Amino acid sequence: MENYPNPSQWQNPQWQNPQSPSNYPQMPNTQQGFQPSFQATPKKKSKWWIWFLVILVFLIVFALGTVYYITQTPQYSLYKMTKAVQEKNVEEVFKYFNFDSVFEDIIQKFIAQQEKEIEAQYGKEGVAQYRMFMKEEIEKQKDSLKQQAKDSLKKEIEEGKFSLTREYKISLIKSFQEVKTKKLPNGDVNVTVKNEQGKSVTFTMRKKNGYWEIYKIDMTLEELQKLFQ
């Protein structure tokens, strides 16, 4: 005979709501499902490669910034000009050496010196006569004189005879060590260097599109004459 609950057990809550889990007999722990005694800890991904990339990018940016800064300095332009002289690259030389502007400056220095000497001997009246005749004649011949001087300089460079840099041992590090610069109020720079004879030469340079050019020699005519003696 099947074991059915007798009427006295019908009041038991487990028979009133048989679908409630609490109304069923508890299973032994071993029968409640296997629960692992350990839990796997997820591994943390290594971040070293991220830091490596950050440092690498920083070094690249720093290197590019340093190179850009160096190439924008007057010293670098002088270095490039001197290399061009030694390589007999006339076109590259005249990129950094504005011959027309330098020649004009020298002519004006020559005229100013002549006027000073004439005024010392003949006074202002003698200067007026000089300006009327000689200065006008110089202006007429200036273009011809400039072309002759430019051709002469070009020939010296092509033949490797340009005395100011013929034997000068140039390097980029040496350029920064030996070249002295002085910034002027208008943004130009006075640059002083020495040739192989140890004579100081002072240029005035101005900023162009990404480089500096010499456009004036900041020396008196007497100093320029001694420079080539």
PyRosetta script that sets phi, psi and omega in degrees:
from pyrosetta import init, pose_from_sequence

init()
pose = pose_from_sequence("MENYPNPSQWQNPQWQNPQSPSNYPQMPNTQQGFQPSFQATPKKKSKWWIWFLVILVFLIVFALGTVYYITQTPQYSLYKMTKAVQEKNVEEVFKYFNFDSVFEDIIQKFIAQQEKEIEAQYGKEGVAQYRMFMKEEIEKQKDSLKQQAKDSLKKEIEEGKFSLTREYKISLIKSFQEVKTKKLPNGDVNVTVKNEQGKSVTFTMRKKNGYWEIYKIDMTLEELQKLFQ")
pose.set_psi(1, 131.2)
pose.set_omega(1, -177.1)
pose.set_phi(2, -66.2)
pose.set_psi(2, 151.5)
pose.set_omega(2, -176.0)
pose.set_phi(3, -89.6)
pose.set_psi(3, 85.2)
pose.set_omega(3, 178.2)
pose.set_phi(4, -93.3)
pose.set_psi(4, 152.3)
pose.set_omega(4, 176.8)
pose.set_phi(5, -68.6)
pose.set_psi(5, 139.1)
pose.set_omega(5, 176.4)
pose.set_phi(6, -80.8)
pose.set_psi(6, 164.6)
pose.set_omega(6, -176.1)
pose.set_phi(7, -56.4)
pose.set_psi(7, -25.8)
pose.set_omega(7, -179.4)
pose.set_phi(8, -71.1)
pose.set_psi(8, -17.9)
pose.set_omega(8, 179.9)
pose.set_phi(9, -92.4)
pose.set_psi(9, -5.6)
pose.set_omega(9, -177.1)
pose.set_phi(10, -67.8)
pose.set_psi(10, -18.4)
pose.set_omega(10, 178.2)
pose.set_phi(11, -81.5)
pose.set_psi(11, -7.1)
pose.set_omega(11, 179.8)
pose.set_phi(12, -69.9)
pose.set_psi(12, 130.4)
pose.set_omega(12, -176.3)
pose.set_phi(13, -58.2)
pose.set_psi(13, -29.5)
pose.set_omega(13, -176.7)
pose.set_phi(14, -69.2)
pose.set_psi(14, -21.9)
pose.set_omega(14, 176.7)
pose.set_phi(15, -92.5)
pose.set_psi(15, -19.6)
pose.set_omega(15, 177.5)
pose.set_phi(16, -75.9)
pose.set_psi(16, -31.2)
pose.set_omega(16, -178.8)
pose.set_phi(17, -135.5)
pose.set_psi(17, 74.2)
pose.set_omega(17, -174.0)
pose.set_phi(18, -65.6)
pose.set_psi(18, -17.1)
pose.set_omega(18, -177.6)
pose.set_phi(19, -84.3)
pose.set_psi(19, -8.4)
pose.set_omega(19, 179.4)
pose.set_phi(20, -76.2)
pose.set_psi(20, 127.8)
pose.set_omega(20, -178.3)
pose.set_phi(21, -58.0)
pose.set_psi(21, -31.9)
pose.set_omega(21, -177.7)
pose.set_phi(22, -70.3)
pose.set_psi(22, -12.5)
pose.set_omega(22, -178.1)
pose.set_phi(23, -89.8)
pose.set_psi(23, -3.3)
pose.set_omega(23, 178.2)
pose.set_phi(24, -97.6)
pose.set_psi(24, 154.0)
pose.set_omega(24, 177.6)
pose.set_phi(25, -63.4)
pose.set_psi(25, 141.3)
pose.set_omega(25, 179.4)
pose.set_phi(26, -72.0)
pose.set_psi(26, 135.8)
pose.set_omega(26, 178.2)
pose.set_phi(27, -83.0)
pose.set_psi(27, 152.2)
pose.set_omega(27, 176.1)
pose.set_phi(28, -60.0)
pose.set_psi(28, 155.6)
pose.set_omega(28, -177.9)
pose.set_phi(29, -55.7)
pose.set_psi(29, -35.4)
pose.set_omega(29, -177.3)
pose.set_phi(30, -70.3)
pose.set_psi(30, -14.9)
pose.set_omega(30, -177.9)
pose.set_phi(31, -103.9)
pose.set_psi(31, 2.5)
pose.set_omega(31, -177.8)
pose.set_phi(32, -87.9)
pose.set_psi(32, 10.6)
pose.set_omega(32, -179.4)
pose.set_phi(33, 103.1)
pose.set_psi(33, 145.5)
pose.set_omega(33, -177.3)
pose.set_phi(34, -79.1)
pose.set_psi(34, 124.7)
pose.set_omega(34, 175.7)
pose.set_phi(35, -114.1)
pose.set_psi(35, 118.6)
pose.set_omega(35, -178.2)
pose.set_phi(36, -61.7)
pose.set_psi(36, 143.8)
pose.set_omega(36, -178.9)
pose.set_phi(37, -80.2)
pose.set_psi(37, -2.5)
pose.set_omega(37, 178.6)
pose.set_phi(38, -139.3)
pose.set_psi(38, 157.6)
pose.set_omega(38, 176.6)
pose.set_phi(39, -122.3)
pose.set_psi(39, 131.5)
pose.set_omega(39, -178.6)
pose.set_phi(40, -71.2)
pose.set_psi(40, 129.3)
pose.set_omega(40, 177.3)
pose.set_phi(41, -89.7)
pose.set_psi(41, 121.9)
pose.set_omega(41, -178.5)
pose.set_phi(42, -63.7)
pose.set_psi(42, 137.1)
pose.set_omega(42, -179.8)
pose.set_phi(43, -73.2)
pose.set_psi(43, 137.8)
pose.set_omega(43, 175.5)
pose.set_phi(44, -79.8)
pose.set_psi(44, 130.9)
pose.set_omega(44, 179.8)
pose.set_phi(45, -67.7)
pose.set_psi(45, 137.6)
pose.set_omega(45, -179.1)
pose.set_phi(46, -68.8)
pose.set_psi(46, 138.2)
pose.set_omega(46, -178.2)
pose.set_phi(47, -102.7)
pose.set_psi(47, 5.7)
pose.set_omega(47, -173.9)
pose.set_phi(48, -61.5)
pose.set_psi(48, -36.1)
pose.set_omega(48, -176.5)
pose.set_phi(49, -69.5)
pose.set_psi(49, -29.0)
pose.set_omega(49, 176.8)
pose.set_phi(50, -66.9)
pose.set_psi(50, -45.7)
pose.set_omega(50, 178.4)
pose.set_phi(51, -64.7)
pose.set_psi(51, -36.8)
pose.set_omega(51, 177.6)
pose.set_phi(52, -60.2)
pose.set_psi(52, -44.3)
pose.set_omega(52, 179.2)
pose.set_phi(53, -65.2)
pose.set_psi(53, -41.0)
pose.set_omega(53, 179.1)
pose.set_phi(54, -60.7)
pose.set_psi(54, -47.3)
pose.set_omega(54, -179.9)
pose.set_phi(55, -64.5)
pose.set_psi(55, -40.5)
pose.set_omega(55, -179.9)
pose.set_phi(56, -63.3)
pose.set_psi(56, -44.9)
pose.set_omega(56, 178.3)
pose.set_phi(57, -62.3)
pose.set_psi(57, -41.9)
pose.set_omega(57, 179.1)
pose.set_phi(58, -60.8)
pose.set_psi(58, -44.7)
pose.set_omega(58, -179.5)
pose.set_phi(59, -64.7)
pose.set_psi(59, -39.2)
pose.set_omega(59, 178.7)
pose.set_phi(60, -65.1)
pose.set_psi(60, -45.6)
pose.set_omega(60, 179.2)
pose.set_phi(61, -62.5)
pose.set_psi(61, -42.5)
pose.set_omega(61, 179.5)
pose.set_phi(62, -62.8)
pose.set_psi(62, -43.7)
pose.set_omega(62, -179.7)
pose.set_phi(63, -64.2)
pose.set_psi(63, -44.4)
pose.set_omega(63, 179.2)
pose.set_phi(64, -64.5)
pose.set_psi(64, -40.1)
pose.set_omega(64, 177.9)
pose.set_phi(65, -63.5)
pose.set_psi(65, -39.8)
pose.set_omega(65, 179.1)
pose.set_phi(66, -65.3)
pose.set_psi(66, -45.0)
pose.set_omega(66, 178.8)
pose.set_phi(67, -61.5)
pose.set_psi(67, -43.9)
pose.set_omega(67, -179.9)
pose.set_phi(68, -61.8)
pose.set_psi(68, -43.4)
pose.set_omega(68, -179.9)
pose.set_phi(69, -60.9)
pose.set_psi(69, -45.8)
pose.set_omega(69, -178.2)
pose.set_phi(70, -61.1)
pose.set_psi(70, -44.5)
pose.set_omega(70, -176.7)
pose.set_phi(71, -70.0)
pose.set_psi(71, -12.2)
pose.set_omega(71, -179.9)
pose.set_phi(72, -97.7)
pose.set_psi(72, 7.0)
pose.set_omega(72, -175.8)
pose.set_phi(73, -96.2)
pose.set_psi(73, 153.9)
pose.set_omega(73, 174.7)
pose.set_phi(74, -59.9)
pose.set_psi(74, -36.2)
pose.set_omega(74, -180.0)
pose.set_phi(75, -59.6)
pose.set_psi(75, -40.7)
pose.set_omega(75, -179.7)
pose.set_phi(76, -66.4)
pose.set_psi(76, -39.5)
pose.set_omega(76, 178.3)
pose.set_phi(77, -64.6)
pose.set_psi(77, -40.0)
pose.set_omega(77, 176.5)
pose.set_phi(78, -64.9)
pose.set_psi(78, -39.8)
pose.set_omega(78, 177.1)
pose.set_phi(79, -59.9)
pose.set_psi(79, -45.8)
pose.set_omega(79, -180.0)
pose.set_phi(80, -65.3)
pose.set_psi(80, -38.2)
pose.set_omega(80, 179.1)
pose.set_phi(81, -66.4)
pose.set_psi(81, -44.0)
pose.set_omega(81, 179.9)
pose.set_phi(82, -64.2)
pose.set_psi(82, -40.9)
pose.set_omega(82, 176.0)
pose.set_phi(83, -61.3)
pose.set_psi(83, -39.7)
pose.set_omega(83, 179.7)
pose.set_phi(84, -64.9)
pose.set_psi(84, -37.9)
pose.set_omega(84, 176.7)
pose.set_phi(85, -62.6)
pose.set_psi(85, -46.8)
pose.set_omega(85, -177.9)
pose.set_phi(86, -68.3)
pose.set_psi(86, -27.0)
pose.set_omega(86, 176.9)
pose.set_phi(87, -90.3)
pose.set_psi(87, 1.2)
pose.set_omega(87, 178.0)
pose.set_phi(88, 61.6)
pose.set_psi(88, 34.7)
pose.set_omega(88, 179.2)
pose.set_phi(89, -96.3)
pose.set_psi(89, 90.4)
pose.set_omega(89, -173.7)
pose.set_phi(90, -62.8)
pose.set_psi(90, -43.2)
pose.set_omega(90, -178.1)
pose.set_phi(91, -60.6)
pose.set_psi(91, -41.3)
pose.set_omega(91, 178.9)
pose.set_phi(92, -68.3)
pose.set_psi(92, -36.0)
pose.set_omega(92, 177.8)
pose.set_phi(93, -61.0)
pose.set_psi(93, -47.9)
pose.set_omega(93, -176.9)
pose.set_phi(94, -72.6)
pose.set_psi(94, -10.9)
pose.set_omega(94, 172.2)
pose.set_phi(95, -67.9)
pose.set_psi(95, -42.0)
pose.set_omega(95, -178.1)
pose.set_phi(96, -95.0)
pose.set_psi(96, -14.1)
pose.set_omega(96, -178.0)
pose.set_phi(97, -120.9)
pose.set_psi(97, 101.8)
pose.set_omega(97, -178.9)
pose.set_phi(98, -77.7)
pose.set_psi(98, 89.9)
pose.set_omega(98, -172.5)
pose.set_phi(99, -61.9)
pose.set_psi(99, -42.8)
pose.set_omega(99, -177.8)
pose.set_phi(100, -59.4)
pose.set_psi(100, -44.2)
pose.set_omega(100, -179.4)
pose.set_phi(101, -68.6)
pose.set_psi(101, -40.0)
pose.set_omega(101, 178.7)
pose.set_phi(102, -64.8)
pose.set_psi(102, -43.5)
pose.set_omega(102, -179.8)
pose.set_phi(103, -62.7)
pose.set_psi(103, -43.0)
pose.set_omega(103, 178.1)
pose.set_phi(104, -59.7)
pose.set_psi(104, -40.6)
pose.set_omega(104, 179.2)
pose.set_phi(105, -65.0)
pose.set_psi(105, -40.4)
pose.set_omega(105, 179.5)
pose.set_phi(106, -66.5)
pose.set_psi(106, -40.8)
pose.set_omega(106, 178.3)
pose.set_phi(107, -60.7)
pose.set_psi(107, -44.6)
pose.set_omega(107, 179.8)
pose.set_phi(108, -65.4)
pose.set_psi(108, -35.0)
pose.set_omega(108, 175.1)
pose.set_phi(109, -64.8)
pose.set_psi(109, -42.0)
pose.set_omega(109, 179.0)
pose.set_phi(110, -62.4)
pose.set_psi(110, -45.4)
pose.set_omega(110, 179.6)
pose.set_phi(111, -63.0)
pose.set_psi(111, -43.4)
pose.set_omega(111, -179.9)
pose.set_phi(112, -62.9)
pose.set_psi(112, -38.2)
pose.set_omega(112, 178.8)
pose.set_phi(113, -67.2)
pose.set_psi(113, -42.4)
pose.set_omega(113, 178.6)
pose.set_phi(114, -62.3)
pose.set_psi(114, -44.1)
pose.set_omega(114, 179.7)
pose.set_phi(115, -63.0)
pose.set_psi(115, -37.5)
pose.set_omega(115, 179.6)
pose.set_phi(116, -65.2)
pose.set_psi(116, -43.1)
pose.set_omega(116, -179.9)
pose.set_phi(117, -68.7)
pose.set_psi(117, -40.2)
pose.set_omega(117, 179.7)
pose.set_phi(118, -67.2)
pose.set_psi(118, -40.6)
pose.set_omega(118, 179.0)
pose.set_phi(119, -64.2)
pose.set_psi(119, -35.3)
pose.set_omega(119, 178.8)
pose.set_phi(120, -65.9)
pose.set_psi(120, -30.2)
pose.set_omega(120, -177.4)
pose.set_phi(121, -96.6)
pose.set_psi(121, -39.0)
pose.set_omega(121, -171.3)
pose.set_phi(122, -122.2)
pose.set_psi(122, 1.7)
pose.set_omega(122, 178.0)
pose.set_phi(123, 76.1)
pose.set_psi(123, -170.9)
pose.set_omega(123, -176.2)
pose.set_phi(124, -65.7)
pose.set_psi(124, -29.8)
pose.set_omega(124, 179.2)
pose.set_phi(125, -64.6)
pose.set_psi(125, -39.3)
pose.set_omega(125, 178.0)
pose.set_phi(126, -66.7)
pose.set_psi(126, -36.1)
pose.set_omega(126, 177.3)
pose.set_phi(127, -64.5)
pose.set_psi(127, -39.8)
pose.set_omega(127, 179.1)
pose.set_phi(128, -62.5)
pose.set_psi(128, -41.6)
pose.set_omega(128, 178.4)
pose.set_phi(129, -67.2)
pose.set_psi(129, -39.5)
pose.set_omega(129, 178.1)
pose.set_phi(130, -60.2)
pose.set_psi(130, -45.3)
pose.set_omega(130, -179.4)
pose.set_phi(131, -65.2)
pose.set_psi(131, -30.7)
pose.set_omega(131, -178.6)
pose.set_phi(132, -71.6)
pose.set_psi(132, -36.6)
pose.set_omega(132, -174.4)
pose.set_phi(133, -108.8)
pose.set_psi(133, -65.5)
pose.set_omega(133, -171.8)
pose.set_phi(134, -67.3)
pose.set_psi(134, -45.2)
pose.set_omega(134, -178.1)
pose.set_phi(135, -62.9)
pose.set_psi(135, -39.8)
pose.set_omega(135, 178.4)
pose.set_phi(136, -64.5)
pose.set_psi(136, -38.0)
pose.set_omega(136, 179.0)
pose.set_phi(137, -67.0)
pose.set_psi(137, -39.7)
pose.set_omega(137, 177.9)
pose.set_phi(138, -62.4)
pose.set_psi(138, -42.6)
pose.set_omega(138, 179.3)
pose.set_phi(139, -61.5)
pose.set_psi(139, -36.9)
pose.set_omega(139, 179.5)
pose.set_phi(140, -66.8)
pose.set_psi(140, -37.1)
pose.set_omega(140, -175.1)
pose.set_phi(141, -94.0)
pose.set_psi(141, -1.2)
pose.set_omega(141, -173.0)
pose.set_phi(142, -59.0)
pose.set_psi(142, -46.1)
pose.set_omega(142, -177.8)
pose.set_phi(143, -63.1)
pose.set_psi(143, -40.1)
pose.set_omega(143, 178.8)
pose.set_phi(144, -66.8)
pose.set_psi(144, -42.7)
pose.set_omega(144, 178.6)
pose.set_phi(145, -63.2)
pose.set_psi(145, -40.3)
pose.set_omega(145, -179.5)
pose.set_phi(146, -63.4)
pose.set_psi(146, -42.0)
pose.set_omega(146, -179.8)
pose.set_phi(147, -66.4)
pose.set_psi(147, -39.4)
pose.set_omega(147, 178.1)
pose.set_phi(148, -63.3)
pose.set_psi(148, -44.6)
pose.set_omega(148, -179.6)
pose.set_phi(149, -65.6)
pose.set_psi(149, -38.2)
pose.set_omega(149, -179.9)
pose.set_phi(150, -67.7)
pose.set_psi(150, -41.8)
pose.set_omega(150, 178.1)
pose.set_phi(151, -64.2)
pose.set_psi(151, -38.2)
pose.set_omega(151, 179.2)
pose.set_phi(152, -65.1)
pose.set_psi(152, -44.0)
pose.set_omega(152, 178.7)
pose.set_phi(153, -65.0)
pose.set_psi(153, -41.3)
pose.set_omega(153, 178.9)
pose.set_phi(154, -60.5)
pose.set_psi(154, -42.1)
pose.set_omega(154, 179.9)
pose.set_phi(155, -65.0)
pose.set_psi(155, -41.5)
pose.set_omega(155, 178.5)
pose.set_phi(156, -61.4)
pose.set_psi(156, -41.1)
pose.set_omega(156, 179.6)
pose.set_phi(157, -66.5)
pose.set_psi(157, -45.8)
pose.set_omega(157, -178.0)
pose.set_phi(158, -64.1)
pose.set_psi(158, -31.2)
pose.set_omega(158, -179.9)
pose.set_phi(159, -93.2)
pose.set_psi(159, -0.2)
pose.set_omega(159, 179.5)
pose.set_phi(160, 70.7)
pose.set_psi(160, 31.1)
pose.set_omega(160, -176.8)
pose.set_phi(161, -112.3)
pose.set_psi(161, 7.8)
pose.set_omega(161, -179.2)
pose.set_phi(162, -68.5)
pose.set_psi(162, 110.1)
pose.set_omega(162, -166.4)
pose.set_phi(163, -66.1)
pose.set_psi(163, -29.0)
pose.set_omega(163, -173.3)
pose.set_phi(164, -67.6)
pose.set_psi(164, -29.5)
pose.set_omega(164, -175.9)
pose.set_phi(165, -131.8)
pose.set_psi(165, 12.6)
pose.set_omega(165, -174.2)
pose.set_phi(166, -58.7)
pose.set_psi(166, -45.2)
pose.set_omega(166, -176.4)
pose.set_phi(167, -114.8)
pose.set_psi(167, 13.5)
pose.set_omega(167, -177.1)
pose.set_phi(168, -75.4)
pose.set_psi(168, 124.3)
pose.set_omega(168, 179.9)
pose.set_phi(169, -85.0)
pose.set_psi(169, 107.3)
pose.set_omega(169, -173.6)
pose.set_phi(170, -107.1)
pose.set_psi(170, 143.3)
pose.set_omega(170, 170.6)
pose.set_phi(171, -150.4)
pose.set_psi(171, 158.7)
pose.set_omega(171, -177.5)
pose.set_phi(172, -64.6)
pose.set_psi(172, -40.8)
pose.set_omega(172, 178.7)
pose.set_phi(173, -64.2)
pose.set_psi(173, -42.1)
pose.set_omega(173, 179.6)
pose.set_phi(174, -63.5)
pose.set_psi(174, -35.4)
pose.set_omega(174, 179.0)
pose.set_phi(175, -60.0)
pose.set_psi(175, -44.2)
pose.set_omega(175, -179.3)
pose.set_phi(176, -74.4)
pose.set_psi(176, -28.1)
pose.set_omega(176, -179.4)
pose.set_phi(177, -76.2)
pose.set_psi(177, -38.2)
pose.set_omega(177, -169.8)
pose.set_phi(178, -103.3)
pose.set_psi(178, -24.3)
pose.set_omega(178, -177.5)
pose.set_phi(179, -80.7)
pose.set_psi(179, 126.4)
pose.set_omega(179, 178.0)
pose.set_phi(180, -102.6)
pose.set_psi(180, 132.4)
pose.set_omega(180, -178.5)
pose.set_phi(181, -121.6)
pose.set_psi(181, 148.9)
pose.set_omega(181, 176.7)
pose.set_phi(182, -139.8)
pose.set_psi(182, 117.0)
pose.set_omega(182, -177.7)
pose.set_phi(183, -75.7)
pose.set_psi(183, 135.4)
pose.set_omega(183, -179.2)
pose.set_phi(184, -99.0)
pose.set_psi(184, 158.9)
pose.set_omega(184, -177.2)
pose.set_phi(185, -58.1)
pose.set_psi(185, -30.0)
pose.set_omega(185, -177.9)
pose.set_phi(186, -84.5)
pose.set_psi(186, 3.4)
pose.set_omega(186, 179.4)
pose.set_phi(187, 97.3)
pose.set_psi(187, -13.2)
pose.set_omega(187, 175.8)
pose.set_phi(188, -73.4)
pose.set_psi(188, 173.6)
pose.set_omega(188, -177.4)
pose.set_phi(189, -135.3)
pose.set_psi(189, 132.2)
pose.set_omega(189, 169.6)
pose.set_phi(190, -87.7)
pose.set_psi(190, 128.9)
pose.set_omega(190, -176.5)
pose.set_phi(191, -122.8)
pose.set_psi(191, 126.8)
pose.set_omega(191, 179.8)
pose.set_phi(192, -115.6)
pose.set_psi(192, 126.2)
pose.set_omega(192, 177.4)
pose.set_phi(193, -131.7)
pose.set_psi(193, 170.8)
pose.set_omega(193, 176.7)
pose.set_phi(194, -121.5)
pose.set_psi(194, 140.0)
pose.set_omega(194, 176.1)
pose.set_phi(195, -84.7)
pose.set_psi(195, -174.4)
pose.set_omega(195, -175.3)
pose.set_phi(196, -68.6)
pose.set_psi(196, -17.9)
pose.set_omega(196, 175.5)
pose.set_phi(197, -85.9)
pose.set_psi(197, 0.0)
pose.set_omega(197, 179.5)
pose.set_phi(198, 83.9)
pose.set_psi(198, 9.4)
pose.set_omega(198, 179.7)
pose.set_phi(199, -86.2)
pose.set_psi(199, 135.5)
pose.set_omega(199, -178.2)
pose.set_phi(200, -80.3)
pose.set_psi(200, 138.7)
pose.set_omega(200, 176.8)
pose.set_phi(201, -126.5)
pose.set_psi(201, 129.7)
pose.set_omega(201, -179.4)
pose.set_phi(202, -115.9)
pose.set_psi(202, 122.1)
pose.set_omega(202, 177.5)
pose.set_phi(203, -109.7)
pose.set_psi(203, 158.4)
pose.set_omega(203, 166.9)
pose.set_phi(204, -112.2)
pose.set_psi(204, 126.7)
pose.set_omega(204, -176.6)
pose.set_phi(205, -118.4)
pose.set_psi(205, 150.4)
pose.set_omega(205, 176.9)
pose.set_phi(206, -130.1)
pose.set_psi(206, 154.3)
pose.set_omega(206, -175.5)
pose.set_phi(207, -79.7)
pose.set_psi(207, 132.1)
pose.set_omega(207, 174.6)
pose.set_phi(208, -111.9)
pose.set_psi(208, -155.0)
pose.set_omega(208, 179.6)
pose.set_phi(209, -79.2)
pose.set_psi(209, 82.9)
pose.set_omega(209, 176.7)
pose.set_phi(210, 88.6)
pose.set_psi(210, 5.3)
pose.set_omega(210, 177.5)
pose.set_phi(211, -154.2)
pose.set_psi(211, 175.6)
pose.set_omega(211, 179.2)
pose.set_phi(212, -115.5)
pose.set_psi(212, 144.6)
pose.set_omega(212, 177.8)
pose.set_phi(213, -124.4)
pose.set_psi(213, 146.2)
pose.set_omega(213, 173.1)
pose.set_phi(214, -80.7)
pose.set_psi(214, 124.4)
pose.set_omega(214, 177.8)
pose.set_phi(215, -125.2)
pose.set_psi(215, -3.1)
pose.set_omega(215, 178.7)
pose.set_phi(216, -157.1)
pose.set_psi(216, 143.3)
pose.set_omega(216, 172.8)
pose.set_phi(217, -100.1)
pose.set_psi(217, 112.8)
pose.set_omega(217, -172.8)
pose.set_phi(218, -84.1)
pose.set_psi(218, 62.2)
pose.set_omega(218, 179.6)
pose.set_phi(219, -142.2)
pose.set_psi(219, 153.4)
pose.set_omega(219, 176.4)
pose.set_phi(220, -72.2)
pose.set_psi(220, 167.0)
pose.set_omega(220, -179.7)
pose.set_phi(221, -64.6)
pose.set_psi(221, -35.7)
pose.set_omega(221, 178.4)
pose.set_phi(222, -64.6)
pose.set_psi(222, -41.4)
pose.set_omega(222, 179.3)
pose.set_phi(223, -65.1)
pose.set_psi(223, -37.6)
pose.set_omega(223, 178.3)
pose.set_phi(224, -66.3)
pose.set_psi(224, -41.1)
pose.set_omega(224, 179.2)
pose.set_phi(225, -63.6)
pose.set_psi(225, -40.8)
pose.set_omega(225, 178.2)
pose.set_phi(226, -66.3)
pose.set_psi(226, -29.5)
pose.set_omega(226, -177.9)
pose.set_phi(227, -62.4)
pose.set_psi(227, -32.6)
pose.set_omega(227, -176.6)
pose.set_phi(228, -98.8)
pose.set_psi(228, 3.3)
pose.set_omega(228, 179.6)
pose.set_phi(229, -83.4)
pose.dump_pdb("model.pdb")
